[in-house]
Amino acid sequence: AGPVGVALGIEYLERSQDWSIDERVENNELLYVGFFPTAIDRELSRKSGFLELVVPLLQDLPFVSFMELELAARYTDHETIGGTTSWKAALSWYPLEDLQFRTSLNQAVRAPSINDLYLNFGNQDVLAPPSFFDPCAGVIFDGSAALEARCIATGVPAEAVGSQEIRVSPQGIVGYYGGNADIREETGNTLSVGLVWTPYSIEGLSASIDYFSIEIEDYIGRLPGNAREQVQECYFPNDPATELSGFCSSVERNDGGAITRINAGLKNIATHSIKGFDLSISKTSDFLGGVLDATYVASFINSKEFSVTGTNLAEDCAGKFNVTLGGNACSRPVTDLKHRATLGWARSQYSMQLTWTHLSSVDDGDEEQLYFVEHIPAYDSVDLAMAYDFYSGFKLVGGIRNLFDTAPTILGDNSFEANTYPNLYDVFGRTFYLRASHQF
């Protein structure tokens, strides 16, 4: 059916990070509200080998105008976590010349970053009596068989359960919220199935629709709640039938059973998945002596689920914002629909483009708290751009962003980013710009 394409290679990558803090802040000469991590000066390296194949399978047969298989694999030796493998298999089938079915299955890997491994905010939280006690020690231990089993399962010797020897000292223990040198890689599995139509009978038309399902295992994040709340969830879980809650991974004890630290920092804590459809339609045609180009691209999210391993905590973030689970992946708005429609026209030296961006509405996902604003309505923004090319290397570009001056919904305590979400909604309002460039 045709020649086989082969690509192979090796790669060496080194990352370095040097994080320093302004001396004026360290010396308290400037007031900074918040906290800094300790300085990071680290390097990470990795070595990889990869192989890619494109294999034509069939051609010019009934219901098979063309069929092709794509295979790829990469092995990476990481300095920190050892060897990982990622791969891809994709099939492209043209039953007709202008109709394509495509599907792919792949596994991707994200190794922990320097910050994931080594970020350290110091002793942010000191847990000490009378506000904090070990549930397995002294008079705090209630004598129940269920609590005794949890204590033993988290490292307390059976003979030490309920004893005064493992109680928390008046000096307290540390609640830690930084990186973790023991975390492993995240593994993502993706399935996609789609259809592409480029009819020869309709000049300039192309359309595609793809279903996608992505699941990330061993998702790196922090368990919900602070160090005290995580201890509570370990030994007194909301679901009494839970044999050993995932929150118990935060409790670190010595050989004698005494708590040495509550590690509320980064861990491989969850499974994170998203499912939906991508749609794309474009059409070009002649218009007023020039070329008119219309494009519509949309993404529909059916579900975006986040479940914490070893707990009954799970949430579907689709259509919500300020969800207490899932970190930034769910605290920021997860719109059911995002689309971008563009209409462009070009003739000779002139070109212009009108762009319409739409974000569907979202509801507040924190069910335990009633906020002043519980709903963000759908948001629409229109941009206009124009350009003139002098054909001498000089080009003039101007336009208006947010043409109708659409303002974002102003929130309160359920947003921690300037009372809205500036990564999604425009906070500057109508903006005019003009840019001149010259290419030599």
Helices and strands as residue ranges (DSSP letters): E 5-18, H 23-26, E 41-61, E 64-78, E 82-96, E 99-110, H 114-118, E 125-127, G 138-140, H 145-153, G 158-160, G 164-166, E 173-176, E 186-197, E 205-221, H 227-235, G 246-250, E 251-253, E 259-263, E 267-287, E 290-308, E 314-316, E 320-321, H 328-331, E 337-347, E 350-359, E 362-364, E 375-376, E 379-389, E 394-401, E 431-438
